[in-house]
């Protein structure tokens, strides 16, 4: 889920305002009248600043690695836990709700709730009851925890709805691309059917007519022979034209991959895709075209699901026998990965048509190298 943090930006203003109110009022109340020494107030101010900086880095930087993400969270946790010791104001725990909002994007619902109890409300209750001697700390803990549950559940539900919408858009894009291929394939099939009928019917009759005219040319008198020979020549030319037209109609027309891929990319949500491809790169084989479209769609889906990428490049080249696709995103991929159903299915589909598949972790993200035959033998 952590790849969705970049869509968190619309809440930054509200989060910053909340942080500012908590920080300013907390520091004001402990300094007027002075309940805390100046060094402690200065330290508390520094902790507030460190907290908001690391929080913004964790939610704005889409390329942050998992390691850095967890470091940011640990630093934030250390900040508000230390503030529990420095400031008697129990509402400082509101900072932990901002922290929980980030955690909610990283783990499942039940784990987020467990982390909130162990990392926030256990130390909160102990510190404010034992260190500050607050008698109503348990009530405060329950109130803040129920609000924390509301925030976590709301974010989780919102995230699932967003994923469902994106999945629907991806499936619709793939369906539209598949329909385009099927339409072109259907047109090819219809041309072949018409060509077969022309060959079987018109070609047969023209052949019979040519034979009859040849016979008549040998049996007729000299007065009409010239006319019959002229008709024979016309029938031969017509038969040749019919055969040429039938051959042209039978020839498989290449499927327009450039148009199909562009239409699919245009409907892809939340990912800027740069397609580098010559418009004349095509394949006459519907099976290959379908495999290319499915592979591109699977790569896009994997990027949206498993990385924090916001950009992807697709490079398409071809030679006399193969079409090569190189897809690379800018997500912060981990060094180790396991091929799930998507990548395994992609590898199996290419193997069925004689293609080749290679997956690679790069410095910038995840790279997929695919090689397709122009036609399935």
GUMARVO-944230 format. One record per residue (C-alpha): z, y, x; chain; residue number from 1. Coordinates in nm, 4 decimals. Layout:
# GUMARVO-944230
+----------+----------+----------+------+-----+
|       pz |       py |       px | unit | pos |
+----------+----------+----------+------+-----+
|        Z |        Y |        X |    A | NUM |
...
+----------+----------+----------+------+-----+
# end
This chain:
# GUMARVO-944230
+----------+----------+----------+------+-----+
|       pz |       py |       px | unit | pos |
+----------+----------+----------+------+-----+
|   0.0000 |   0.0000 |   0.0000 |    A |   1 |
|   0.0531 |   0.2375 |   0.2907 |    A |   2 |
|  -0.3179 |   0.3234 |   0.2973 |    A |   3 |
|  -0.2589 |   0.5361 |  -0.0147 |    A |   4 |
|  -0.0272 |   0.7834 |   0.1565 |    A |   5 |
|  -0.3109 |   1.0275 |   0.2067 |    A |   6 |
|  -0.3346 |   1.0689 |  -0.1723 |    A |   7 |
|   0.0295 |   1.1815 |  -0.1604 |    A |   8 |
|  -0.0692 |   1.5346 |  -0.0537 |    A |   9 |
|  -0.0523 |   1.6901 |  -0.4015 |    A |  10 |
|   0.3255 |   1.6324 |  -0.3941 |    A |  11 |
|   0.3807 |   1.7986 |  -0.0572 |    A |  12 |
|   0.4450 |   2.1420 |  -0.2040 |    A |  13 |
|   0.7054 |   2.0087 |  -0.4460 |    A |  14 |
|   0.8667 |   1.7960 |  -0.1745 |    A |  15 |
|   0.8814 |   2.0914 |   0.0641 |    A |  16 |
|   1.0363 |   2.3111 |  -0.2050 |    A |  17 |
|   1.2980 |   2.0432 |  -0.2791 |    A |  18 |
|   1.3777 |   2.0086 |   0.0901 |    A |  19 |
|   1.4063 |   2.3866 |   0.1304 |    A |  20 |
|   1.6463 |   2.4219 |  -0.1637 |    A |  21 |
|   1.8670 |   2.1369 |  -0.0387 |    A |  22 |
|   1.8655 |   2.2651 |   0.3206 |    A |  23 |
|   1.9278 |   2.6326 |   0.2442 |    A |  24 |
|   2.1994 |   2.5791 |  -0.0157 |    A |  25 |
|   2.3754 |   2.3131 |   0.1918 |    A |  26 |
|   2.3876 |   2.5331 |   0.5007 |    A |  27 |
|   2.4864 |   2.8371 |   0.2952 |    A |  28 |
|   2.7804 |   2.6673 |   0.1233 |    A |  29 |
|   2.9278 |   2.5322 |   0.4472 |    A |  30 |
|   2.8972 |   2.8684 |   0.6226 |    A |  31 |
|   3.0283 |   3.0998 |   0.3410 |    A |  32 |
|   3.3195 |   3.0588 |   0.3802 |    A |  33 |
|   3.2898 |   2.8658 |   0.7025 |    A |  34 |
|   3.3883 |   2.5034 |   0.6410 |    A |  35 |
|   3.1989 |   2.3711 |   0.9390 |    A |  36 |
|   3.1806 |   2.4878 |   1.2997 |    A |  37 |
|   2.8749 |   2.6763 |   1.4191 |    A |  38 |
|   2.7508 |   2.3947 |   1.6482 |    A |  39 |
|   2.7666 |   2.1525 |   1.3555 |    A |  40 |
|   2.5797 |   2.3956 |   1.1311 |    A |  41 |
|   2.3154 |   2.4397 |   1.4019 |    A |  42 |
|   2.2881 |   2.0615 |   1.4395 |    A |  43 |
|   2.2561 |   2.0211 |   1.0628 |    A |  44 |
|   1.9781 |   2.2807 |   1.0567 |    A |  45 |
|   1.7926 |   2.0967 |   1.3331 |    A |  46 |
|   1.8280 |   1.7680 |   1.1443 |    A |  47 |
|   1.6832 |   1.9254 |   0.8295 |    A |  48 |
|   1.3835 |   2.0512 |   1.0293 |    A |  49 |
|   1.3305 |   1.7165 |   1.2046 |    A |  50 |
|   1.3473 |   1.5375 |   0.8706 |    A |  51 |
|   1.0778 |   1.7450 |   0.7011 |    A |  52 |
|   0.8500 |   1.7374 |   1.0070 |    A |  53 |
|   0.8613 |   1.3582 |   1.0352 |    A |  54 |
|   0.8272 |   1.3241 |   0.6577 |    A |  55 |
|   0.5115 |   1.5356 |   0.6578 |    A |  56 |
|   0.3717 |   1.3422 |   0.9546 |    A |  57 |
|   0.4370 |   1.0135 |   0.7770 |    A |  58 |
|   0.2658 |   1.1245 |   0.4563 |    A |  59 |
|  -0.0188 |   1.3407 |   0.5871 |    A |  60 |
|  -0.1429 |   1.1536 |   0.8950 |    A |  61 |
|  -0.3747 |   0.8836 |   0.7582 |    A |  62 |
|  -0.4363 |   0.7441 |   1.1077 |    A |  63 |
|  -0.0711 |   0.6863 |   1.1942 |    A |  64 |
|  -0.0069 |   0.3337 |   1.3151 |    A |  65 |
|   0.2448 |   0.1023 |   1.1535 |    A |  66 |
|   0.4704 |   0.1398 |   1.4565 |    A |  67 |
|   0.4737 |   0.5198 |   1.4307 |    A |  68 |
|   0.5241 |   0.5006 |   1.0568 |    A |  69 |
|   0.8406 |   0.2949 |   1.0954 |    A |  70 |
|   0.9618 |   0.5241 |   1.3759 |    A |  71 |
|   0.9210 |   0.8227 |   1.1439 |    A |  72 |
|   1.1179 |   0.6449 |   0.8729 |    A |  73 |
|   1.3980 |   0.5489 |   1.1119 |    A |  74 |
|   1.4203 |   0.9088 |   1.2381 |    A |  75 |
|   1.4364 |   1.0402 |   0.8814 |    A |  76 |
|   1.7050 |   0.7865 |   0.7935 |    A |  77 |
|   1.9052 |   0.8925 |   1.0983 |    A |  78 |
|   1.8726 |   1.2574 |   0.9954 |    A |  79 |
|   2.0054 |   1.2314 |   0.6418 |    A |  80 |
|   2.2729 |   0.9746 |   0.7386 |    A |  81 |
|   2.4034 |   1.2104 |   1.0080 |    A |  82 |
|   2.3933 |   1.4943 |   0.7562 |    A |  83 |
|   2.6284 |   1.2874 |   0.5388 |    A |  84 |
|   2.8835 |   1.3200 |   0.8205 |    A |  85 |
|   2.8179 |   1.6901 |   0.8845 |    A |  86 |
|   2.7965 |   1.8309 |   0.5310 |    A |  87 |
|   3.0373 |   1.7733 |   0.2431 |    A |  88 |
|   2.7711 |   1.8465 |  -0.0176 |    A |  89 |
|   2.6897 |   1.5134 |  -0.1816 |    A |  90 |
|   2.3508 |   1.6324 |  -0.3064 |    A |  91 |
|   2.2198 |   1.6078 |   0.0512 |    A |  92 |
|   2.1378 |   1.2540 |  -0.0619 |    A |  93 |
|   1.8357 |   1.4075 |  -0.2405 |    A |  94 |
|   1.6612 |   1.3933 |   0.0988 |    A |  95 |
|   1.6913 |   1.0163 |   0.0836 |    A |  96 |
|   1.4908 |   1.0183 |  -0.2397 |    A |  97 |
|   1.2008 |   1.1781 |  -0.0499 |    A |  98 |
|   1.2449 |   0.9037 |   0.2084 |    A |  99 |
|   1.2436 |   0.6352 |  -0.0623 |    A | 100 |
|   0.9199 |   0.7776 |  -0.2017 |    A | 101 |
|   0.7480 |   0.6910 |   0.1276 |    A | 102 |
|   0.9121 |   0.3486 |   0.1442 |    A | 103 |
|   0.7838 |   0.2767 |  -0.2081 |    A | 104 |
|   0.4269 |   0.2911 |  -0.0747 |    A | 105 |
|   0.5005 |   0.0481 |   0.2069 |    A | 106 |
|   0.6844 |  -0.2396 |   0.0413 |    A | 107 |
|   0.7140 |  -0.4100 |  -0.2950 |    A | 108 |
|   0.9383 |  -0.2841 |  -0.5741 |    A | 109 |
|   1.2302 |  -0.5213 |  -0.5231 |    A | 110 |
|   1.2290 |  -0.4634 |  -0.1460 |    A | 111 |
|   1.2260 |  -0.0877 |  -0.1963 |    A | 112 |
|   1.5298 |  -0.1131 |  -0.4234 |    A | 113 |
|   1.7160 |  -0.3374 |  -0.1786 |    A | 114 |
|   1.6373 |  -0.1005 |   0.1098 |    A | 115 |
|   1.7604 |   0.1944 |  -0.0966 |    A | 116 |
|   2.0935 |   0.0240 |  -0.1669 |    A | 117 |
|   2.1536 |  -0.0957 |   0.1893 |    A | 118 |
|   2.0130 |   0.2016 |   0.3823 |    A | 119 |
|   2.1182 |   0.4867 |   0.1534 |    A | 120 |
|   2.3875 |   0.4213 |  -0.1006 |    A | 121 |
|   2.6140 |   0.1943 |   0.1005 |    A | 122 |
|   2.6511 |   0.4500 |   0.3861 |    A | 123 |
|   2.6549 |   0.7368 |   0.1330 |    A | 124 |
|   2.9458 |   0.5819 |  -0.0587 |    A | 125 |
|   3.1424 |   0.4886 |   0.2524 |    A | 126 |
|   3.0974 |   0.8230 |   0.4293 |    A | 127 |
|   3.1766 |   1.0476 |   0.1344 |    A | 128 |
|   3.4718 |   0.8364 |   0.0212 |    A | 129 |
|   3.6310 |   0.7643 |   0.3602 |    A | 130 |
|   3.5186 |   1.0609 |   0.5720 |    A | 131 |
|   3.5206 |   1.3383 |   0.3103 |    A | 132 |
|   3.7633 |   1.1844 |   0.0618 |    A | 133 |
|   3.5468 |   1.2450 |  -0.2468 |    A | 134 |
|   3.7013 |   1.0711 |  -0.5471 |    A | 135 |
|   3.3865 |   1.0778 |  -0.7611 |    A | 136 |
|   3.1539 |   0.9395 |  -0.4963 |    A | 137 |
|   3.0854 |   0.6170 |  -0.6889 |    A | 138 |
|   2.9723 |   0.8118 |  -0.9950 |    A | 139 |
|   2.7496 |   1.0298 |  -0.7751 |    A | 140 |
|   2.6070 |   0.7225 |  -0.6060 |    A | 141 |
|   2.5222 |   0.5643 |  -0.9418 |    A | 142 |
|   2.3607 |   0.8851 |  -1.0711 |    A | 143 |
|   2.1471 |   0.9364 |  -0.7602 |    A | 144 |
|   2.0589 |   0.5660 |  -0.7424 |    A | 145 |
|   1.9332 |   0.5567 |  -1.1023 |    A | 146 |
|   1.7163 |   0.8601 |  -1.0302 |    A | 147 |
|   1.5966 |   0.6887 |  -0.7134 |    A | 148 |
|   1.5005 |   0.3827 |  -0.9187 |    A | 149 |
|   1.3019 |   0.6072 |  -1.1518 |    A | 150 |
|   1.1118 |   0.7631 |  -0.8592 |    A | 151 |
|   1.0334 |   0.4276 |  -0.6971 |    A | 152 |
|   0.9215 |   0.2614 |  -1.0213 |    A | 153 |
|   0.7083 |   0.5616 |  -1.1182 |    A | 154 |
|   0.5325 |   0.5624 |  -0.7812 |    A | 155 |
|   0.4809 |   0.1860 |  -0.7905 |    A | 156 |
|   0.3311 |   0.1978 |  -1.1415 |    A | 157 |
|   0.1119 |   0.4930 |  -1.0455 |    A | 158 |
|  -0.0054 |   0.3055 |  -0.7372 |    A | 159 |
|  -0.0943 |  -0.0071 |  -0.9343 |    A | 160 |
|  -0.2863 |   0.1964 |  -1.1905 |    A | 161 |
|  -0.4744 |   0.3718 |  -0.9112 |    A | 162 |
|  -0.5600 |   0.0395 |  -0.7488 |    A | 163 |
|  -0.6799 |  -0.0955 |  -1.0835 |    A | 164 |
|  -0.9063 |   0.2072 |  -1.1348 |    A | 165 |
|  -1.0475 |   0.1821 |  -0.7835 |    A | 166 |
|  -1.1078 |  -0.1906 |  -0.8249 |    A | 167 |
|  -1.2891 |  -0.1253 |  -1.1527 |    A | 168 |
|  -1.5062 |   0.1381 |  -0.9826 |    A | 169 |
|  -1.5835 |  -0.0994 |  -0.6962 |    A | 170 |
|  -1.6738 |  -0.3815 |  -0.9338 |    A | 171 |
|  -1.8914 |  -0.1459 |  -1.1356 |    A | 172 |
|  -2.0701 |  -0.0328 |  -0.8186 |    A | 173 |
|  -2.1335 |  -0.3939 |  -0.7168 |    A | 174 |
|  -2.2509 |  -0.4823 |  -1.0682 |    A | 175 |
|  -2.4919 |  -0.1891 |  -1.0717 |    A | 176 |
|  -2.6340 |  -0.2859 |  -0.7317 |    A | 177 |
|  -2.6709 |  -0.6477 |  -0.8431 |    A | 178 |
|  -2.8515 |  -0.5372 |  -1.1586 |    A | 179 |
|  -3.0958 |  -0.3374 |  -0.9462 |    A | 180 |
|  -3.1726 |  -0.6436 |  -0.7370 |    A | 181 |
|  -3.2071 |  -0.8640 |  -1.0450 |    A | 182 |
|  -3.4404 |  -0.6096 |  -1.2020 |    A | 183 |
|  -3.6633 |  -0.6050 |  -0.8944 |    A | 184 |
|  -3.6503 |  -0.9850 |  -0.8782 |    A | 185 |
|  -3.7424 |  -1.0083 |  -1.2464 |    A | 186 |
|  -4.0382 |  -0.7779 |  -1.1899 |    A | 187 |
|  -4.1559 |  -0.9989 |  -0.9039 |    A | 188 |
|  -4.1214 |  -1.3097 |  -1.1194 |    A | 189 |
|  -4.3200 |  -1.1464 |  -1.3998 |    A | 190 |
|  -4.5982 |  -1.0450 |  -1.1607 |    A | 191 |
|  -4.6198 |  -1.3999 |  -1.0300 |    A | 192 |
|  -4.6368 |  -1.5356 |  -1.3871 |    A | 193 |
|  -4.9177 |  -1.2963 |  -1.4793 |    A | 194 |
|  -5.1020 |  -1.3779 |  -1.1567 |    A | 195 |
|  -5.0747 |  -1.7493 |  -1.2338 |    A | 196 |
|  -5.2150 |  -1.6987 |  -1.5839 |    A | 197 |
|  -5.5023 |  -1.4870 |  -1.4544 |    A | 198 |
|  -5.5812 |  -1.7475 |  -1.1927 |    A | 199 |
|  -5.5606 |  -2.0390 |  -1.4341 |    A | 200 |
|  -5.7536 |  -1.8802 |  -1.7221 |    A | 201 |
|  -5.9855 |  -1.6068 |  -1.6012 |    A | 202 |
|  -6.0439 |  -1.7698 |  -1.2636 |    A | 203 |
|  -6.1315 |  -2.1006 |  -1.4280 |    A | 204 |
|  -6.3797 |  -1.9418 |  -1.6683 |    A | 205 |
|  -6.5446 |  -1.7345 |  -1.3953 |    A | 206 |
|  -6.5827 |  -2.0437 |  -1.1792 |    A | 207 |
|  -6.7434 |  -2.2300 |  -1.4700 |    A | 208 |
|  -6.9712 |  -1.9322 |  -1.5391 |    A | 209 |
|  -7.0793 |  -1.9201 |  -1.1744 |    A | 210 |
|  -7.1661 |  -2.2897 |  -1.1776 |    A | 211 |
|  -7.3642 |  -2.2502 |  -1.5016 |    A | 212 |
|  -7.5557 |  -1.9568 |  -1.3606 |    A | 213 |
|  -7.6362 |  -2.1530 |  -1.0452 |    A | 214 |
|  -7.7740 |  -2.4345 |  -1.2593 |    A | 215 |
|  -7.9716 |  -2.1945 |  -1.4744 |    A | 216 |
|  -8.1146 |  -2.0279 |  -1.1645 |    A | 217 |
|  -8.2668 |  -2.3575 |  -1.0539 |    A | 218 |
|  -8.4047 |  -2.4502 |  -1.3987 |    A | 219 |
|  -8.5465 |  -2.1199 |  -1.5199 |    A | 220 |
|  -8.8924 |  -1.9774 |  -1.4674 |    A | 221 |
|  -8.9671 |  -1.7056 |  -1.2181 |    A | 222 |
|  -8.9646 |  -1.4267 |  -1.4780 |    A | 223 |
|  -8.5939 |  -1.4628 |  -1.5597 |    A | 224 |
|  -8.4742 |  -1.6046 |  -1.2255 |    A | 225 |
|  -8.4187 |  -1.2594 |  -1.0729 |    A | 226 |
|  -8.2010 |  -1.1544 |  -1.3638 |    A | 227 |
|  -7.9995 |  -1.4773 |  -1.3538 |    A | 228 |
|  -7.9522 |  -1.4449 |  -0.9769 |    A | 229 |
|  -7.8253 |  -1.0912 |  -1.0293 |    A | 230 |
|  -7.5770 |  -1.2162 |  -1.2900 |    A | 231 |
|  -7.4749 |  -1.4941 |  -1.0509 |    A | 232 |
|  -7.4050 |  -1.2402 |  -0.7776 |    A | 233 |
|  -7.1964 |  -1.0274 |  -1.0164 |    A | 234 |
|  -6.9942 |  -1.3317 |  -1.1262 |    A | 235 |
|  -6.9267 |  -1.4243 |  -0.7644 |    A | 236 |
|  -6.8088 |  -1.0688 |  -0.6880 |    A | 237 |
|  -6.5927 |  -1.0713 |  -0.9991 |    A | 238 |
|  -6.4408 |  -1.4074 |  -0.9025 |    A | 239 |
|  -6.3684 |  -1.2737 |  -0.5529 |    A | 240 |
|  -6.2025 |  -0.9624 |  -0.6999 |    A | 241 |
|  -5.9904 |  -1.1756 |  -0.9312 |    A | 242 |
|  -5.8747 |  -1.3954 |  -0.6446 |    A | 243 |
|  -5.7878 |  -1.0892 |  -0.4345 |    A | 244 |
|  -5.5970 |  -0.9321 |  -0.7223 |    A | 245 |
|  -5.4077 |  -1.2563 |  -0.7848 |    A | 246 |
|  -5.3153 |  -1.2787 |  -0.4159 |    A | 247 |
|  -5.1870 |  -0.9207 |  -0.4215 |    A | 248 |
|  -4.9800 |  -0.9888 |  -0.7314 |    A | 249 |
|  -4.8355 |  -1.3070 |  -0.5840 |    A | 250 |
|  -4.7279 |  -1.1262 |  -0.2679 |    A | 251 |
|  -4.3520 |  -1.0645 |  -0.2786 |    A | 252 |
|  -4.2652 |  -0.6960 |  -0.2902 |    A | 253 |
|  -3.9742 |  -0.5951 |  -0.0646 |    A | 254 |
|  -3.6488 |  -0.5104 |  -0.2399 |    A | 255 |
|  -3.5496 |  -0.1481 |  -0.1846 |    A | 256 |
|  -3.2261 |  -0.1909 |   0.0121 |    A | 257 |
|  -3.1952 |   0.1764 |   0.1040 |    A | 258 |
|  -3.1897 |   0.2911 |  -0.2567 |    A | 259 |
|  -2.9612 |   0.0075 |  -0.3658 |    A | 260 |
|  -2.7037 |   0.0702 |  -0.0918 |    A | 261 |
|  -2.7100 |   0.4466 |  -0.1429 |    A | 262 |
|  -2.6450 |   0.4110 |  -0.5149 |    A | 263 |
|  -2.3544 |   0.1754 |  -0.4450 |    A | 264 |
|  -2.2049 |   0.4046 |  -0.1798 |    A | 265 |
|  -2.2311 |   0.7076 |  -0.4085 |    A | 266 |
|  -1.9941 |   0.5452 |  -0.6593 |    A | 267 |
|  -1.7378 |   0.4262 |  -0.4027 |    A | 268 |
|  -1.4003 |   0.5946 |  -0.4585 |    A | 269 |
|  -1.1869 |   0.7679 |  -0.1941 |    A | 270 |
|  -1.3982 |   0.6756 |   0.1068 |    A | 271 |
|  -1.6571 |   0.8924 |   0.2837 |    A | 272 |
|  -1.9375 |   0.6579 |   0.3885 |    A | 273 |
|  -2.2151 |   0.7551 |   0.6300 |    A | 274 |
|  -2.5223 |   0.5306 |   0.5930 |    A | 275 |
|  -2.7606 |   0.5249 |   0.8894 |    A | 276 |
|  -3.0719 |   0.3375 |   0.7814 |    A | 277 |
|  -3.4475 |   0.3768 |   0.7846 |    A | 278 |
|  -3.5974 |   0.3772 |   0.4360 |    A | 279 |
|  -3.8530 |   0.1087 |   0.5269 |    A | 280 |
|  -3.5938 |  -0.1597 |   0.6084 |    A | 281 |
|  -3.6315 |  -0.4119 |   0.3274 |    A | 282 |
|  -3.6345 |  -0.7820 |   0.2544 |    A | 283 |
|  -3.8617 |  -0.9706 |   0.0135 |    A | 284 |
|  -3.5949 |  -1.2367 |  -0.0424 |    A | 285 |
|  -3.3561 |  -1.1676 |  -0.3347 |    A | 286 |
|  -3.0965 |  -1.4070 |  -0.1893 |    A | 287 |
|  -3.0807 |  -1.2070 |   0.1346 |    A | 288 |
|  -3.0678 |  -0.8754 |  -0.0517 |    A | 289 |
|  -2.7857 |  -1.0014 |  -0.2712 |    A | 290 |
|  -2.5944 |  -1.1262 |   0.0335 |    A | 291 |
|  -2.6319 |  -0.7870 |   0.2046 |    A | 292 |
|  -2.5043 |  -0.5994 |  -0.1001 |    A | 293 |
|  -2.2103 |  -0.8376 |  -0.1484 |    A | 294 |
|  -2.1167 |  -0.8130 |   0.2200 |    A | 295 |
|  -2.1232 |  -0.4329 |   0.2208 |    A | 296 |
|  -1.9160 |  -0.4251 |  -0.0958 |    A | 297 |
|  -1.6616 |  -0.6685 |   0.0491 |    A | 298 |
|  -1.6291 |  -0.4587 |   0.3649 |    A | 299 |
|  -1.5670 |  -0.1464 |   0.1583 |    A | 300 |
|  -1.3089 |  -0.3273 |  -0.0539 |    A | 301 |
|  -1.1243 |  -0.4561 |   0.2543 |    A | 302 |
|  -1.1171 |  -0.1078 |   0.4039 |    A | 303 |
|  -0.9726 |   0.0433 |   0.0876 |    A | 304 |
|  -0.7133 |  -0.2307 |   0.0495 |    A | 305 |
|  -0.5946 |  -0.2948 |   0.4022 |    A | 306 |
|  -0.6347 |   0.0235 |   0.6057 |    A | 307 |
|  -0.5610 |   0.3938 |   0.5985 |    A | 308 |
|  -0.9248 |   0.4770 |   0.6634 |    A | 309 |
|  -1.0929 |   0.7682 |   0.4917 |    A | 310 |
|  -1.4316 |   0.7286 |   0.6628 |    A | 311 |
|  -1.6757 |   0.4437 |   0.7204 |    A | 312 |
|  -2.0098 |   0.4233 |   0.8995 |    A | 313 |
|  -2.2792 |   0.1722 |   0.8052 |    A | 314 |
|  -2.5640 |   0.1252 |   1.0508 |    A | 315 |
|  -2.8628 |  -0.0838 |   0.9406 |    A | 316 |
|  -3.1365 |  -0.1896 |   1.1828 |    A | 317 |
|  -3.4081 |  -0.4541 |   1.1738 |    A | 318 |
|  -3.6527 |  -0.6411 |   1.3916 |    A | 319 |
|  -3.9306 |  -0.8881 |   1.3175 |    A | 320 |
|  -3.6974 |  -1.1608 |   1.1922 |    A | 321 |
|  -3.3540 |  -1.0166 |   1.1138 |    A | 322 |
|  -3.1637 |  -0.7303 |   0.9537 |    A | 323 |
|  -2.8455 |  -0.6207 |   1.1330 |    A | 324 |
|  -2.5543 |  -0.4372 |   0.9725 |    A | 325 |
|  -2.2671 |  -0.2770 |   1.1652 |    A | 326 |
|  -1.9838 |  -0.1449 |   0.9502 |    A | 327 |
|  -1.6890 |   0.0386 |   1.1073 |    A | 328 |
|  -1.4000 |   0.2318 |   0.9547 |    A | 329 |
|  -1.1485 |   0.4718 |   1.1089 |    A | 330 |
|  -0.8393 |   0.2968 |   0.9774 |    A | 331 |
|  -0.5475 |   0.2180 |   1.2062 |    A | 332 |
|  -0.5976 |  -0.1584 |   1.2191 |    A | 333 |
|  -0.3422 |  -0.3924 |   1.3678 |    A | 334 |
|  -0.4333 |  -0.5943 |   1.6762 |    A | 335 |
|  -0.3808 |  -0.9216 |   1.4949 |    A | 336 |
|  -0.5367 |  -0.9940 |   1.1589 |    A | 337 |
|  -0.5860 |  -1.2971 |   0.9391 |    A | 338 |
|  -0.9119 |  -1.3625 |   0.7595 |    A | 339 |
|  -0.8355 |  -1.3554 |   0.3892 |    A | 340 |
|  -1.0521 |  -1.4732 |   0.1033 |    A | 341 |
|  -1.2801 |  -1.1706 |   0.1328 |    A | 342 |
|  -1.3738 |  -1.2096 |   0.4997 |    A | 343 |
|  -1.3885 |  -1.5882 |   0.4697 |    A | 344 |
|  -1.6209 |  -1.5607 |   0.1707 |    A | 345 |
|  -1.8416 |  -1.3169 |   0.3619 |    A | 346 |
|  -1.8661 |  -1.5564 |   0.6565 |    A | 347 |
|  -1.9509 |  -1.8478 |   0.4248 |    A | 348 |
|  -2.2206 |  -1.6524 |   0.2376 |    A | 349 |
|  -2.3964 |  -1.5576 |   0.5604 |    A | 350 |
|  -2.3712 |  -1.9120 |   0.6932 |    A | 351 |
|  -2.5494 |  -2.0401 |   0.3805 |    A | 352 |
|  -2.8557 |  -1.8245 |   0.4480 |    A | 353 |
|  -2.8522 |  -1.8712 |   0.8264 |    A | 354 |
|  -2.6823 |  -1.5416 |   0.9114 |    A | 355 |
|  -2.4145 |  -1.4551 |   1.1662 |    A | 356 |
|  -2.0769 |  -1.2821 |   1.1251 |    A | 357 |
|  -1.8406 |  -1.1169 |   1.3716 |    A | 358 |
|  -1.5201 |  -0.9200 |   1.3077 |    A | 359 |
|  -1.3616 |  -0.6980 |   1.5710 |    A | 360 |
|  -1.0613 |  -0.4680 |   1.6106 |    A | 361 |
|  -1.1630 |  -0.1442 |   1.7851 |    A | 362 |
|  -0.9678 |   0.1571 |   1.9079 |    A | 363 |
|  -1.0602 |   0.3491 |   1.5946 |    A | 364 |
|  -1.0417 |   0.0799 |   1.3281 |    A | 365 |
|  -1.2052 |  -0.2405 |   1.2042 |    A | 366 |
|  -1.5650 |  -0.3325 |   1.2881 |    A | 367 |
|  -1.7865 |  -0.5837 |   1.1093 |    A | 368 |
|  -2.1105 |  -0.7073 |   1.2673 |    A | 369 |
|  -2.3503 |  -0.8939 |   1.0355 |    A | 370 |
|  -2.6932 |  -1.0408 |   1.1057 |    A | 371 |
|  -2.9197 |  -1.1524 |   0.8186 |    A | 372 |
|  -3.2546 |  -1.3341 |   0.8286 |    A | 373 |
|  -3.5373 |  -1.1477 |   0.6560 |    A | 374 |
|  -3.6051 |  -1.4546 |   0.4456 |    A | 375 |
|  -3.4186 |  -1.7767 |   0.3762 |    A | 376 |
|  -3.6138 |  -2.0660 |   0.5208 |    A | 377 |
+----------+----------+----------+------+-----+
# end
